[in-house]
Amino acid sequence: MKTLHSDNNMTMMCAGDIMRRDQPLLTPEMDANEAANLIVEYQLEGACVVDQYGMLMGVVTEKDCIAALIQPLVNRVPLATVGDIMSRDVFSLTEDVSFLTIANVFAHKPYRWLPVVRTGVAVGSVGRREFLSAMTQALRVQPEYRESPLYLSAVDSDVRVAL
């Protein structure tokens, strides 16, 4: 697993400020249909898979669920478990990762959402939707944003990312 840690605090907002906390945590023993129902109910792009201590083990996305649920419908095979379909190679954030670093990740990587961890324990997630909402809110409360010292060109800068 790869966890992105903040190497500086250039902005006021960070992952901990904008992360979504109200989400279900999946276990490897759950079946794919149960995971899909939770993802739909909570309107998520995916969900964290954790062990009995809350430690992040992997993630399951909408796409994973679609691929897993088509098999029982077409081939009449048993439902897969979350453990069978989860991605174990996970890119995650810590709560202190800066706003601009998250912007850089979402602008240049294929991720639609990222788990947020505290010492390996899943504590939330930041999705593109939550991030975009925070970004538009930041611009609304800053009426002179065209002359702001927070240059969005920093999003394209060579931000060092710990992978």
Secondary structure, 3 states (H helix, E strand, C coil): CEEECCCCCCCCCEHHHHCECCCCCECCCCEHHHHHHHHHHCCCCEEEEECCCCEEEEEEEHHHHHHHHHHHHHHCCCCCEHHHHCECCCEEEECCCEHHHHHHHHHHCCCCEEEEEECCEEEEEEEHHHHHHHHHHHHHCCCCHHHCCCCHHHHHCCCCCCC
